[in-house]
């Protein structure tokens, strides 16, 4: 940075209109997709029922947005290109915003960095055109247009060539435009959208959806199915939850329909697409109990509330929002999603069965070795026999806790967890008693017919078969049982012989102590220790020996980042997951018919039993029709 001579007093100057617009453009228009977003939002605010977007060379040489909205009168065109001129608000209340746009910066900013042509026609007026190039505005002239508005932006950033160096390839910019339009199309299912690439004189349609009809439920399902894919809708749950004036609707996919990256997460606030880390963190927290860290949930969620309860004026691009009560919104997302997932019962995604059928190829036509998951390694037969003796059907026999790691041993020995540990090797008594008819196939998961490779249960249903991974299924059942027990009895804590004193900043200490009551319910007891220090007096017993200072600092960082902390809960559930894994029926153990059927019945009665603790499916369902297709019978 260049340092000015301290002996020379710099003069304060008023920037001219062109310079001010170019500075504003740097905030509002980051790339071609930003320009498309602003122009399409203007069209939606104008009541458009159809929006057509065309671009060339990734939007660098041309962006054209046409709509059938109410348009503008000729006298309004020069005003529309003036900074902070808008028809959306009157300026008296910046919190009562019910439109996409309201700042009045988009059109003048675009006209300052490119060649902008604005053509519009309002009902009862003749069409008119206004051109602006690099901030220079031409006179309004008559034009030909049947209705609505058409905005053409050519040579984006030609007036600020340095910005062109930061734009990515044409393909990357085009993908960003498509993603932007798809998000806006999700928010407005009743509006028709199209996206066309007109590079090199062609006209290739990239994206097109027609306005959906019907109720909100039907319209949103149709629009999401066309944009995200029908598989998403078929494997997603309808969400409708409300809390203190905030409502969440939309679709959230089953855990077994997870993704390897967070590319299928769409969040909207009052119809506005947003990218907010608090909301995405809440979405992640809702699925924390069902997915491993390398998997991501798929969801399209719409948060609606009174505009007074959310501030959308925190950034020129309007992609970030601030809620008056972020904790309430986070709780709505987490509880609403978990309630919906619990209501899904043992359901697993239909794509699991499709993948299974796709894997059934003739011998010699597959590629590569199969993936090996935990507990799948097969030891020698002598070792297996010795292990199976320890897993012999002895009602409610306690498992051997010598094998689990230190954290799991500590949890097993903690007060209040003995009953759960003692139930590991058996199935719930109710489930065993409910197996009255081993031949019944009308149950959702059918009746057990065989066990193959001492790991997979084959069950016959009314219209097909079910293949169950016995270890993964029982692991989820035991895990859910332990969680219920922990929720009923609370988390036991262990007092530290010498309290751990942690020095923190005043802000960190105040933030942590504000959540002290919630942390105490999880077995982590912290108290003020004078100044900015806090004392850790008790830690969760299931975690065993922990670095209390490191744990406290991690919790504090999460509170600062997300406004809430799930770290302690996540660590406790990770320990329970390990306990459930070690205490469940092992792969390689032979099971009796009554045991297999008891497992199936308990799966049907246990929420989330369609996936194991890591998000993998616990069973695969194949219809008889699909099986017959494999053998050419259909």
C-alpha positions in Angstrom: 0.0 0.0 0.0 1.3 3.4 -0.9 1.8 5.7 2.1 1.0 9.4 1.7 3.3 12.1 2.8 2.2 12.9 6.4 3.2 16.6 5.8 0.7 17.0 3.0 -3.0 17.1 3.9 -5.0 15.3 1.2 -8.1 17.1 -0.1 -11.6 15.5 0.2 -13.3 15.3 -3.1 -16.8 14.4 -4.2 -16.7 11.5 -6.7 -18.6 11.9 -9.9 -21.7 9.8 -10.7 -19.8 7.5 -13.1 -17.1 6.7 -10.5 -19.7 6.1 -7.8 -21.6 3.7 -10.0 -18.5 1.7 -10.9 -17.6 1.4 -7.2 -21.2 0.2 -6.6 -20.9 -2.3 -9.4 -17.9 -3.9 -7.8 -20.2 -4.9 -4.9 -23.4 -5.7 -6.8 -22.0 -7.3 -9.9 -19.2 -9.8 -9.2 -19.6 -11.8 -12.4 -22.1 -12.4 -15.2 -24.3 -14.6 -13.0 -24.7 -11.6 -10.6 -26.0 -9.5 -13.4 -28.5 -12.2 -14.4 -29.6 -12.5 -10.8 -30.3 -8.8 -10.5 -32.2 -8.6 -13.9 -34.3 -11.7 -13.3 -35.2 -10.5 -9.8 -36.3 -7.2 -11.3 -38.5 -9.1 -13.7 -40.1 -11.1 -10.9 -40.8 -8.0 -8.9 -42.5 -6.6 -12.0 -45.0 -9.5 -11.9 -43.6 -11.4 -14.8 -45.1 -14.9 -15.5 -42.4 -15.7 -18.1 -38.7 -14.8 -18.0 -36.4 -15.7 -20.9 -32.6 -15.3 -20.5 -30.0 -15.5 -23.2 -26.3 -15.2 -23.0 -23.2 -15.4 -25.2 -19.6 -16.3 -24.3 -20.5 -17.0 -20.7 -22.3 -13.7 -20.4 -19.2 -11.7 -21.2 -20.4 -10.4 -24.5 -24.1 -10.6 -24.1 -26.8 -11.0 -21.4 -30.4 -10.5 -22.4 -33.4 -10.8 -20.1 -36.9 -10.5 -21.4 -40.1 -10.6 -19.3 -43.9 -10.1 -19.7 -44.2 -8.0 -16.5 -46.0 -4.6 -16.2 -43.1 -2.7 -17.8 -42.2 1.0 -17.5 -43.4 4.2 -19.1 -41.0 6.2 -21.3 -40.6 8.9 -18.6 -39.6 6.2 -16.0 -36.6 4.9 -18.0 -34.1 7.7 -17.1 -35.1 7.5 -13.5 -34.6 3.7 -13.5 -31.0 4.3 -14.4 -30.4 6.7 -11.5 -28.8 5.4 -8.3 -31.1 4.6 -5.4 -34.2 5.1 -7.5 -36.7 2.2 -7.0 -40.4 1.4 -7.0 -40.0 -1.4 -4.4 -39.9 0.7 -1.2 -40.5 4.3 -0.1 -37.5 4.4 2.2 -39.4 4.8 5.4 -38.9 1.2 6.6 -35.9 -0.8 5.5 -37.1 -3.9 7.5 -40.5 -4.2 5.8 -39.1 -5.5 2.5 -41.4 -7.8 0.5 -39.6 -7.7 -2.9 -36.4 -9.1 -4.3 -34.9 -5.8 -5.2 -35.0 -2.6 -3.2 -31.6 -0.9 -3.3 -32.0 0.8 -6.7 -28.4 0.0 -7.6 -28.5 -2.8 -10.2 -29.4 -1.0 -13.4 -27.1 2.1 -12.9 -24.2 -0.3 -11.8 -24.6 -2.4 -14.9 -24.8 0.7 -17.1 -21.6 2.0 -15.6 -19.5 -1.1 -16.4 -21.1 -2.3 -19.7 -23.3 -1.3 -22.6 -26.9 -1.5 -21.4 -30.0 -1.2 -23.5 -33.3 -0.9 -21.7 -36.5 -1.4 -23.7 -39.9 -1.4 -22.0 -43.6 -1.0 -22.5 -46.3 -0.4 -19.9 -50.0 -0.9 -20.4 -51.4 2.3 -22.0 -48.0 3.6 -23.2 -45.9 3.2 -26.3 -42.7 1.2 -26.1 -39.4 3.1 -25.5 -35.7 2.4 -25.4 -32.9 3.9 -23.4 -29.2 3.1 -23.9 -26.3 3.8 -21.5 -22.7 2.9 -22.2 -20.0 3.2 -19.6 -22.2 5.6 -17.6 -23.1 7.8 -20.6 -26.9 8.0 -21.0 -28.4 8.5 -24.4 -31.9 10.1 -24.9 -35.1 8.0 -24.8 -36.3 6.9 -28.2 -39.4 5.0 -29.5 -39.0 1.2 -29.8 -41.0 -1.9 -30.8 -42.1 -4.2 -28.0 -45.5 -5.8 -27.4 -45.3 -5.9 -23.5 -43.0 -6.1 -20.5 -39.3 -5.3 -20.5 -36.2 -6.4 -22.3 -32.7 -5.6 -20.9 -29.6 -6.2 -23.0 -26.2 -6.0 -21.4 -23.3 -6.2 -23.8 -19.5 -6.2 -23.2 -19.7 -6.7 -19.4 -16.8 -4.8 -17.6 -15.6 -3.2 -20.8 -15.4 0.1 -18.9 -13.5 -1.6 -16.1 -11.1 -3.9 -18.0 -9.2 -5.0 -14.9 -12.3 -6.8 -13.7 -12.3 -9.0 -16.8 -9.0 -10.6 -15.7 -10.9 -12.0 -12.7 -13.6 -13.7 -14.7 -13.4 -17.4 -15.2 -13.7 -19.4 -18.4 -16.8 -19.1 -20.5 -17.9 -22.6 -19.4 -17.6 -21.8 -15.7 -19.4 -18.5 -16.1 -22.2 -20.2 -18.0 -22.6 -22.8 -15.3 -22.9 -20.1 -12.7 -25.6 -18.4 -14.7 -27.5 -21.7 -15.0 -27.2 -22.4 -11.3 -28.5 -18.8 -10.5 -31.5 -19.2 -12.7 -32.3 -22.6 -11.4 -32.4 -21.3 -7.8 -34.7 -18.5 -8.8 -36.9 -20.9 -10.7 -37.2 -23.0 -7.5 -38.4 -20.0 -5.6 -41.1 -19.2 -8.2 -42.7 -22.5 -9.4 -45.7 -20.6 -11.0 -43.3 -18.7 -13.4 -41.9 -20.1 -16.7 -38.2 -19.7 -17.2 -35.8 -20.4 -20.1 -32.1 -20.1 -20.6 -30.5 -20.0 -24.1 -26.9 -20.0 -25.2 -26.6 -17.8 -28.3 -22.8 -17.9 -28.7 -21.5 -18.0 -32.2 -24.9 -17.2 -33.7 -26.5 -20.4 -32.4 -29.5 -20.8 -30.1 -29.0 -23.8 -27.8 -31.6 -24.1 -25.0 -29.8 -24.9 -21.8 -32.7 -24.9 -19.3 -36.4 -24.6 -19.6 -39.3 -25.0 -17.2 -43.0 -24.1 -17.7 -45.1 -22.6 -14.9 -46.5 -25.2 -12.5 -50.2 -25.5 -11.7 -52.0 -26.7 -8.6 -51.4 -26.3 -4.8 -48.1 -25.1 -3.3 -47.3 -28.8 -2.5 -47.9 -30.0 -6.1 -46.3 -27.0 -7.8 -43.1 -27.1 -5.7 -42.8 -30.9 -6.1 -43.2 -30.5 -9.9 -40.7 -27.7 -10.1 -38.1 -29.4 -7.9 -38.5 -32.6 -9.7 -37.7 -30.9 -13.0 -34.7 -29.0 -11.7 -33.1 -31.4 -9.2 -34.5 -34.6 -10.6 -37.4 -36.9 -10.0 -35.3 -39.2 -7.9 -34.9 -36.4 -5.4 -38.7 -36.0 -5.0 -39.3 -39.8 -4.8 -36.7 -40.0 -2.0 -37.5 -36.8 -0.1 -39.9 -36.0 2.7 -42.3 -33.1 2.6 -41.4 -30.6 5.4 -43.9 -28.4 7.1 -42.9 -27.0 10.5 -43.7 -23.8 12.3 -42.3 -22.1 15.4 -43.1 -18.6 16.8 -44.0 -16.9 13.5 -41.4 -18.8 11.4 -42.5 -21.5 9.0 -40.3 -24.0 7.2 -41.6 -25.9 4.1 -39.9 -27.8 1.3 -38.3 -31.2 0.8 -35.5 -33.0 2.6 -34.0 -36.2 1.2 -33.6 -39.5 3.2 -30.1 -40.0 4.6 -29.5 -42.9 2.2 -30.0 -40.3 -0.7 -27.0 -38.3 0.5 -24.4 -36.7 -1.7 -20.6 -36.5 -1.7 -20.7 -32.7 -1.7 -23.1 -30.0 -0.6 -24.3 -29.3 -4.2 -27.9 -30.3 -3.6 -28.7 -27.9 -0.8 -31.0 -25.0 -1.6 -32.1 -22.6 1.1 -34.6 -19.7 0.7 -35.7 -17.0 3.0 -39.1 -15.3 2.2 -38.6 -16.6 -1.4 -35.1 -15.3 -1.7 -32.2 -17.7 -2.5 -29.6 -17.3 0.2 -26.2 -18.8 1.0 -26.1 -18.5 4.8 -23.7 -20.5 6.9 -26.0 -20.5 9.9 -28.7 -22.2 7.9 -26.4 -24.7 6.2 -24.9 -25.4 9.6 -28.4 -26.2 11.0 -29.1 -28.4 8.0 -25.9 -30.3 8.7 -26.7 -30.6 12.4 -30.1 -32.1 11.6 -28.5 -34.9 9.7 -25.5 -35.3 12.0 -26.9 -38.4 13.5 -27.4 -40.2 10.2 -24.5 -39.3 7.9 -20.7 -39.7 8.1 -18.6 -36.6 7.7 -17.9 -37.2 4.0 -21.6 -37.3 3.1 -24.0 -34.3 2.7 -27.8 -34.1 2.9 -29.9 -33.0 -0.1 -32.7 -30.5 0.6 -34.7 -27.6 -0.7 -36.0 -25.6 2.3 -38.1 -22.4 2.4 -38.1 -20.3 5.6 -40.9 -17.7 5.7 -41.5 -15.1 8.3 -42.6 -11.5 8.8 -40.0 -9.3 7.0 -39.6 -7.4 10.3 -38.0 -10.6 11.8 -35.2 -10.8 9.2 -32.8 -8.2 7.8 -31.9 -8.8 4.1 -30.0 -5.5 3.8 -26.7 -6.7 5.2 -24.9 -7.1 1.8 -25.4 -5.5 -1.6 -25.7 -8.9 -3.3 -28.5 -9.8 -0.8 -27.2 -13.4 -0.5 -26.8 -13.1 3.3 -29.5 -12.5 5.9 -29.6 -11.8 9.6 -32.5 -13.1 11.7 -33.6 -11.3 14.8 -33.6 -14.7 16.6 -31.1 -17.0 14.9 -31.4 -19.6 17.6 -35.1 -20.0 17.0 -34.6 -20.5 13.3 -31.8 -23.0 13.8 -34.0 -24.9 16.3 -36.8 -24.9 13.8 -34.6 -26.4 11.1 -33.0 -29.1 13.3 -36.2 -30.1 15.1 -38.4 -29.9 12.0 -36.1 -32.1 9.9 -35.4 -34.6 12.7 -39.2 -35.0 13.3 -39.7 -35.6 9.6 -36.9 -38.1 9.4 -38.3 -39.9 12.5 -41.7 -40.1 10.8 -40.1 -41.9 7.8 -39.6 -44.9 10.1 -37.4 -47.6 8.5 -37.8 -46.2 5.0 -34.7 -46.2 2.8 -34.3 -44.5 -0.6 -35.5 -46.2 -3.7 -32.2 -45.6 -5.5 -30.7 -48.2 -3.3 -32.7 -50.9 -5.0 -32.0 -49.4 -8.4 -28.3 -49.5 -7.7 -28.6 -53.1 -6.6 -30.3 -54.1 -9.8 -27.6 -52.2 -11.8 -24.9 -54.2 -10.0 -26.4 -57.5 -11.0 -24.3 -58.0 -14.1 -23.2 -61.3 -15.7 -20.0 -62.7 -14.1 -16.9 -61.2 -15.7 -18.5 -57.9 -16.7 -18.0 -56.0 -13.5 -14.9 -54.0 -12.5 -12.8 -53.8 -9.5 -13.0 -55.2 -6.0 -16.0 -54.4 -3.9 -15.7 -51.8 -1.2 -15.0 -53.2 2.3 -16.9 -51.6 5.2 -16.2 -52.0 8.9 -16.8 -55.4 10.4 -16.5 -57.0 6.9 -13.0 -58.4 7.3 -13.3 -62.2 7.7 -10.8 -63.7 10.2 -9.8 -67.4 10.2 -12.5 -70.0 10.9 -11.1 -70.8 14.3 -11.3 -67.2 15.4 -14.8 -67.0 14.0 -16.0 -70.0 16.0 -14.5 -68.6 19.2 -16.2 -65.2 18.5 -19.5 -66.8 17.7 -19.6 -68.7 20.9 -19.4 -65.4 22.7 -22.4 -64.2 20.6 -24.5 -67.3 21.2 -28.2 -66.5 21.9 -28.2 -66.0 25.6 -31.0 -63.6 26.6 -29.6 -60.3 27.7 -26.0 -61.5 28.2 -23.6 -58.6 28.8 -20.9 -58.2 26.1 -17.2 -58.3 26.6 -16.0 -54.8 27.0 -12.3 -55.6 26.6 -12.4 -54.9 22.9 -13.9 -51.4 22.6 -11.6 -48.4 22.8 -11.1 -46.3 26.0 -13.9 -43.9 25.2 -16.4 -46.8 24.7 -15.2 -48.5 27.9 -15.6 -45.3 29.9 -19.1 -45.0 28.5 -20.0 -48.6 29.3 -18.8 -48.1 32.9 -20.6 -44.8 33.4 -23.6 -44.6 35.7 -26.9 -45.1 33.9 -25.4 -46.9 30.9 -25.3 -50.4 32.4 -28.8 -51.3 31.4 -28.1 -50.3 27.8 -24.8 -52.3 27.7 -26.6 -55.3 29.0 -29.1 -55.3 26.2 -26.5 -55.3 23.4 -26.5 -58.9 22.4 -30.2 -59.4 22.3 -33.2 -57.9 20.5 -35.9 -55.9 22.3 -38.2 -58.3 24.2 -41.3 -56.9 22.6 -39.8 -57.6 19.2 -39.1 -61.2 20.1 -42.6 -61.7 21.5 -44.2 -60.1 18.4 -42.9 -62.9 16.1 -46.0 -65.0 16.2 -46.1 -66.1 12.6 -42.8 -66.8 10.9 -44.5 -67.3 7.6 -46.3 -63.9 7.4 -45.1 -61.9 4.5 -47.5 -58.9 4.8 -45.2 -57.0 7.2 -43.3 -54.2 5.6 -40.0 -56.1 5.8 -41.6 -59.5 5.2 -40.7 -62.8 6.8 -37.1 -64.2 7.1 -36.5 -67.1 4.7 -32.7 -67.5 4.8 -29.4 -66.2 5.9 -26.6 -66.1 3.4 -22.8 -65.8 4.0 -23.7 -65.4 7.7 -24.3 -61.7 7.1 -27.4 -61.1 5.0 -31.0 -62.0 5.8 -33.3 -62.7 2.9 -36.9 -61.9 3.7 -40.0 -62.5 1.5 -42.5 -59.6 1.3 -45.9 -59.6 -0.4 -44.5 -58.3 -3.7 -40.8 -59.0 -3.6 -37.8 -59.6 -1.4 -35.7 -57.7 1.2 -32.0 -58.2 1.8 -30.9 -57.0 5.2 -27.4 -56.4 6.4 -27.7 -57.9 9.9 -24.8 -56.0 11.5 -25.7 -52.6 10.1 -29.4 -53.0 11.0 -28.7 -54.2 14.6 -26.1 -51.4 15.0 -28.8 -48.8 14.3 -31.3 -50.5 16.6 -28.9 -50.6 19.5 -27.8 -47.0 18.8 -31.4 -45.7 18.9 -32.0 -47.6 22.1 -28.9 -46.0 23.7 -30.0 -42.5 22.6 -33.4 -43.0 24.1 -31.8 -44.1 27.3 -29.5 -41.1 27.4 -32.3 -38.8 26.7 -34.4 -40.2 29.5 -31.7 -40.5 32.1 -29.5 -37.6 31.1 -25.8 -37.6 30.4 -23.8 -38.8 33.4 -20.8 -36.5 34.3 -17.6 -37.1 36.0 -16.1 -34.5 38.4 -12.6 -33.5 37.8 -10.3 -34.0 40.8 -8.7 -30.7 40.0 -10.9 -28.3 37.9 -9.4 -27.2 34.6 -8.9 -23.5 34.5 -9.1 -22.1 30.9 -8.1 -18.5 30.1 -10.2 -16.9 27.4 -11.0 -13.5 26.0 -13.8 -11.6 27.6 -16.1 -12.2 24.6 -15.3 -16.0 24.5 -15.9 -16.4 28.2 -19.2 -14.5 28.2 -20.4 -16.5 25.1 -19.5 -19.8 26.7 -21.1 -19.0 30.1 -24.3 -17.9 28.3 -24.7 -21.5 27.2 -23.5 -23.1 30.5 -27.0 -24.5 31.3 -27.3 -26.2 28.0 -23.8 -27.6 28.3 -24.5 -28.9 31.8 -27.3 -31.0 30.4 -24.7 -32.7 28.3 -22.5 -33.4 31.3 -20.1 -30.5 30.7 -20.1 -28.2 33.7 -18.3 -24.8 33.4 -18.3 -21.9 35.9 -16.8 -18.4 35.9 -13.4 -18.2 37.6 -12.7 -14.6 37.9 -11.6 -12.2 35.2 -12.0 -13.8 31.8 -11.2 -17.4 33.0 -13.6 -20.3 33.2 -13.4 -23.4 35.3 -14.3 -26.8 33.9 -15.5 -28.8 36.9 -17.2 -31.8 35.2 -17.0 -33.5 31.8 -19.3 -36.1 30.2 -18.5 -39.5 31.6 -19.1 -41.4 28.3 -16.2 -39.5 26.7 -13.7 -40.9 29.2 -10.5 -38.9 29.7 -10.7 -35.7 27.6 -8.6 -32.6 27.2 -11.1 -30.3 28.9 -9.3 -27.1 27.8 -9.2 -28.2 24.1 -12.9 -29.2 24.3 -13.9 -25.9 25.8 -12.1 -23.9 23.1 -13.6 -26.0 20.3 -17.1 -25.4 21.8 -16.4 -21.7 22.0 -15.2 -21.6 18.4 -18.4 -23.3 17.2 -20.5 -20.9 19.2 -18.8 -18.0 17.6 -19.2 -19.5 14.1 -22.7 -20.8 14.3 -24.3 -19.2 17.4 -24.8 -22.7 18.8 -22.7 -25.7 19.6 -23.4 -29.4 18.7 -19.9 -30.4 19.4 -20.4 -32.1 22.8 -23.6 -33.8 21.6 -21.8 -35.0 18.4 -18.9 -36.5 20.5 -21.4 -38.2 22.8 -23.3 -39.7 19.9 -20.0 -40.8 18.3 -19.2 -42.8 21.4 -22.7 -44.3 21.5 -22.3 -45.2 17.8 -19.0 -47.0 18.6 -20.7 -48.8 21.6 -23.6 -49.9 19.3 -21.1 -51.1 16.7 -19.2 -53.3 19.1 -22.3 -54.5 20.8 -24.3 -55.5 17.7 -24.7 -58.8 15.9 -21.4 -59.4 14.0 -21.1 -60.2 10.4 -20.4 -63.9 10.2 -22.7 -65.0 13.0 -25.4 -67.6 12.2 -28.9 -66.5 13.3 -32.0 -68.5 14.1 -35.3 -67.9 12.3 -36.9 -66.3 15.4 -33.9 -64.0 15.8 -34.0 -62.9 12.2 -37.7 -62.1 12.3 -37.3 -60.3 15.6 -34.7 -58.1 14.0 -37.1 -57.3 11.1 -39.9 -56.5 13.4 -37.8 -54.2 15.6 -36.5 -52.5 12.4 -40.1 -51.7 11.4 -40.8 -50.2 14.9 -37.6 -48.1 15.1 -37.1 -44.7 13.4 -34.1 -44.3 11.1 -33.5 -48.0 10.9 -33.3 -47.8 7.1 -29.7 -46.6 7.4 -26.9 -47.5 9.7 -25.1 -44.9 11.9 -22.9 -43.9 8.9 -25.7 -43.2 6.4 -25.4 -46.5 4.5 -28.6 -48.5 3.8 -29.4 -51.4 6.2 -31.6 -53.2 3.7 -32.4 -53.3 0.0 -35.9 -53.9 -1.3 -36.5 -55.5 -4.7 -39.9 -55.8 -6.2 -40.9 -59.1 -7.9 -41.4 -57.2 -11.2 -37.8 -56.0 -11.1 -36.5 -59.5 -10.3 -38.6 -61.0 -13.2 -37.0 -58.4 -15.5 -33.6 -59.7 -14.6 -34.6 -63.2 -15.9 -36.4 -61.9 -19.0 -39.8 -62.9 -17.7 -41.2 -59.4 -18.5 
